[in-house]
């Protein structure tokens, strides 16, 4: 795709690591694959997200998205960890988070 249109912004969804894999190894593999694939957006399951990892990704110019966030606390945690965006299969939950943010609970960043 990038050969057809180099301005396209691309990304990849990453699943949580298998139980045997340390989180730091999974995070390093995500960073390595993201560079190798020449993507700009990294979509992460909440299990992969730590403040340090988000900082590393942003230092490498990746936009960081929380993926498949299903609850208001999950969405809020993602934004507390400086996510750029999120996806959810629960639009009503997204609306509840947005409404609670407007009511002063938290301000989206």
TITOR-267458 format. One record per residue: x, y, z of N, C-alpha, C, O in turn; residue in one letter. Coordinates in steps of 0.2 Angstrom, whole numbers, plus 2048, in hexadecimal, padded with zeros to 3 digits. Layout:
residues N
XYZXYZXYZXYZA/...
end
This chain:
residues 109
8047FA80080080080080480680080380B7FDX/80A80680480E80C80481180E7FE8138137FCX/8128097FA81580A7F381080E7EF8128127EBX/80A80C7EF80580F7EC8048167EE80381B7EAX/8048177F580381E7F780781F7FE80581D803X/80D8217FD81182280380F82680981182680FX/80982A80880782E80D80182A8117FF82D816X/80082480F7FB8208137FE81F81A80481E81BX/7F982081F7FB81E8267F98178277F3816827X/7FD81382A7FB80C82B7FD80A83280180D836X/7FA8048347FB80283B7F97FB83B7F77F8837X/7FB7F88417FA7F18427F77F08497F97F384EX/7F27EB84A7F07E98517F47E38537F67DF850X/7F67E485A7FA7DF85D7F67DC8637F37E0867X/7F67D58637F37D28697F77D186F7FD7D286EX/7F47D08747F87CE87A7FD7C98797FC7C4875X/8037C887C8087C387B8057BD87E8017BD883X/8087B787C8067B187F8097B188780D7B5889X/8067AC88B8087AC89280F7AC8948127AE899X/8137A888F81A7A789181E7AC88F8247AC891X/81C7B188B8207B78898207BD88E81B7BF890X/8267BF8908267C58948237CB8918247CC88BX/8207CF89481D7D58918227DA88E8217DC888X/8287DA89182D7DE88E8307DC8878317DF882X/8307D58868327D288082C7D387B82E7D5875X/8267D287D8207D48788207DB87681F7DC870X/8227E087A8227E78788287E88748277EC86FX/82E7E58758337E68708327E38698337E6864X/82E7DD86982C7DB8638287DF85F8287E0859X/8237E286381E7E785F8227ED85D8217EF857X/8267F086082A7F585E82E7F385882E7F7853X/8327EE8588367EB8528317EA84C8337EC847X/82C7E784D8277E68478247EC8448247ED83EX/8237F18498207F78478257FB8428237FE83DX/82B7FB8448307FE8408317FA83A8317FD834X/8327F483A8337F083482D7F082F82E7F1829X/8277F18328217F182D8207F982B81B7FA826X/8247FD82D82380482B81C80782C81980A828X/81980583281280883481380E83881881083BX/80D81183980D81883D80981784380981B848X/80481284380081184980080A84C800805848X/80180A8528018038567FB80385A7F980785EX/7F77FD8597F17FC85C7F27F78617F47F1860X/7F17F88687F37F486D7EE7F28727E97F6873X/7ED7EC8737E97E98797EB7EC87F7F17ED880X/7E77ED8847E97F188A7EE7ED88E7F27F0892X/7EE7E688D7F37E28917FA7E488F7FF7E3892X/7FB7E78898027E98868047F088880A7F2887X/8007F488B8017FB88C8047FC8938017FB898X/8097FF89380C80289980F80989781080B891X/80F80D89C81281489B81981489781A818893X/81D81089982481089682380E88F82781188BX/81F80988D81E80788681B80C88281D80D87CX/81680F88481381588181881A87F81981D87AX/81C81C88482282188382681F87E828823879X/82981887E82D81687982A81687282E81886DX/82481487182181486B82081C86882281D862X/81E82086C81E82786A82482A86982582E864X/82A82886C83082A86B83282886483782B861X/83082386183182085B82C82285682B81F850X/82882785882382B85381D82685181A82784CX/81B82285581581E85480F82185881082385EX/80982185580382285880181C85C801817859X/7FF81D8627FD8178667F58178677F281C86AX/7F28118657EB8108667EA80A86A7ED80586AX/7E580B86F7E28068737DD80286F7D980586BX/7DE7FB86E7D97F886A7D47F386E7D67F1873X/7CE7F386C7C97EF86F7C87F18767C77EC87AX/7C87F78787C67F987F7BF7F88807BB7FC87CX/7BD7F48857B67F38867B27F688C7AC7F688CX/7B67F98907B37FC8967B58048977BA805894X/7B180789A7B380E89B7BA80F89F7BE81389DX/7BB80B8A47C280B8A87C78098A37CD80C8A3X/7C680489E7CC8038997CD8098957D380A894X/7C880C8937C981288E7CD8178927D181A88FX/7CA8188987CE81E89C7D581C89E7D982089DX/7D681689F7DD8148A07E281589A7E781789BX/7DF8138947E381488E7E481C88D7EA81D88BX/7E082088F7E182788E7E682A8937EA82E892X/7E58278997EA82989F7F182789D7F682A89FX/7F18228997F881F8967FA8238907FF82188DX/7F682888E7F882C8887F78298817FB82A87CX/7F28258817F082287A7ED8288767EB82D878X/7EF82786F7EC82C86A7E582B8687E2830867X/7E38258697DC8238677DB81C8697DF81986CX/7D481A8687D381386A7CD8108667CA814862X/7CD80A8667C78068627C38028677C680086CX/7BD8018667B97FD86A7B37FA8667B17FD861X/7B17F48687AB7F18657A57F38697A07F0868X/7A67F886E7A07FA87279F8018717A1805876X/79C80486C79B80B86B79780E871799814872X/79380B87478F80E87A79480F87F794814883X/79980B88079E80C8867A28128847A4816888X/7A481387D7A881987B7A481F87D7A782487FX/79D81F87B79982587D79982688479982C886X/79882188879882289079F82589279F82A896X/7A582388F7AB8268917AB82D88F7AE831893X/7A982F8897A98358867A583A88B7A683F88DX/79F83788C79A83B89179D83C89879C84289AX/7A083789B7A38388A17A983D8A17AA8418A6X/7AD83D89B7B284289B7B084989A7B384E89DX/7AA84A8977A78518967A485389D7A485989FX/7A284E8A179F8508A87A58528AD7A38538B3X/7AB8518AB7B08538AF7B484E8B37B984F8B6X/7B28478B17B68428B47BD8428B27C28418B6X/7BE8428AC7C58438A87C48468A27BF84689FX/7C98498A07C984D8997CD8498947D3847895X/7CA84788F7CE8438897D48478877D384D887X/7D98448857DF8478837E084687B7E4849878X/
end
